[in-house]
Amino acid sequence: MSIDKVDKINKIIVGIVLLSNIAAVFFLPDKVGIHMSRGHFDSYVSKYIFLFLTPAVTLIITLYTKMSEKGIYIKGLFANIIIFVVNFLFIYLNLRGMA
């Protein structure tokens, strides 16, 4: 897979995460759980911090992999995909009321 294709996928992931968080912020509780232990959240942040936290991390990974060596861009893509899935999992669990 070429670097340009990976970069495009990473940018799409950043956009989807940001848009989904903006949409979810209207439905999330004021405190959003971000860490689970034994099936329950034990760490919380404001929903407005959560709104920008995950997109910021995915953007940093995207920029870092773009500026780094040639071999690291696939690792950055996998990291962004994992963060993408975890972000949606946390949105789902918080909307479901596990927080």
C-alpha positions as CSV (number, residue, x, y, z in Angstrom):
1,M,0.0,0.0,0.0
2,S,1.4,3.4,-1.0
3,I,2.1,6.2,1.5
4,D,-0.4,8.5,-0.3
5,K,-3.2,5.9,0.0
6,V,-2.4,5.4,3.7
7,D,-2.3,9.1,4.3
8,K,-5.7,9.5,2.6
9,I,-7.2,6.7,4.8
10,N,-5.8,8.3,7.9
11,K,-7.3,11.7,7.0
12,I,-10.7,10.0,6.4
13,I,-10.4,8.3,9.8
14,V,-9.6,11.7,11.5
15,G,-12.7,13.3,9.8
16,I,-15.1,10.5,10.7
17,V,-13.9,10.4,14.3
18,L,-14.3,14.2,14.6
19,L,-17.8,14.2,12.9
20,S,-19.0,11.3,15.0
21,N,-17.9,12.9,18.2
22,I,-19.6,16.2,17.3
23,A,-22.8,14.3,16.6
24,A,-22.5,12.2,19.8
25,V,-21.7,15.2,22.1
26,F,-25.4,16.2,22.1
27,F,-26.4,12.8,23.5
28,L,-23.5,11.9,25.8
29,P,-23.7,12.5,29.5
30,D,-21.8,15.5,31.0
31,K,-19.0,13.1,32.2
32,V,-17.8,10.6,29.7
33,G,-16.1,7.4,30.9
34,I,-12.7,6.9,29.2
35,H,-11.2,4.0,31.2
36,M,-12.9,0.7,32.2
37,S,-12.0,-1.6,35.0
38,R,-14.0,-4.8,35.8
39,G,-16.8,-3.8,33.4
40,H,-17.4,-0.3,34.8
41,F,-15.9,3.1,34.0
42,D,-13.5,4.4,36.7
43,S,-12.1,7.5,34.9
44,Y,-14.2,10.3,33.4
45,V,-13.6,13.5,31.4
46,S,-16.0,16.3,30.3
47,K,-17.8,15.4,27.1
48,Y,-16.2,18.5,25.5
49,I,-12.7,17.2,26.2
50,F,-13.8,13.8,24.8
51,L,-15.1,15.6,21.7
52,F,-11.6,16.7,20.7
53,L,-9.4,14.1,22.5
54,T,-9.7,11.2,20.1
55,P,-9.5,13.3,16.9
56,A,-6.5,15.1,18.3
57,V,-4.7,11.7,19.0
58,T,-5.5,10.4,15.5
59,L,-4.4,13.7,13.9
60,I,-1.1,13.5,15.8
61,I,-0.5,9.9,14.7
62,T,-1.3,10.9,11.1
63,L,1.1,13.8,11.1
64,Y,3.8,11.8,12.8
65,T,3.6,8.9,10.4
66,K,3.6,11.3,7.4
67,M,6.8,13.0,8.7
68,S,8.5,9.8,9.8
69,E,10.4,7.1,8.0
70,K,8.8,5.2,5.2
71,G,8.3,1.9,7.1
72,I,6.2,3.4,10.0
73,Y,3.1,4.5,8.0
74,I,1.4,1.1,8.2
75,K,1.8,1.0,12.0
76,G,0.3,4.5,12.2
77,L,-2.7,3.3,10.1
78,F,-3.2,0.3,12.4
79,A,-3.0,2.6,15.5
80,N,-5.6,5.0,14.0
81,I,-7.9,2.1,13.1
82,I,-7.7,0.8,16.7
83,I,-8.4,4.2,18.1
84,F,-11.3,4.6,15.7
85,V,-12.9,1.4,16.9
86,V,-12.2,2.2,20.6
87,N,-13.7,5.7,20.1
88,F,-17.0,4.2,18.8
89,L,-17.0,1.6,21.6
90,F,-16.7,4.3,24.2
91,I,-19.4,6.4,22.6
92,Y,-21.7,3.3,22.5
93,L,-21.0,2.3,26.1
94,N,-21.5,5.9,27.4
95,L,-24.8,6.2,25.4
96,R,-25.9,2.9,26.7
97,G,-25.5,4.2,30.3
98,M,-22.6,2.2,31.5
99,A,-20.9,5.3,32.8
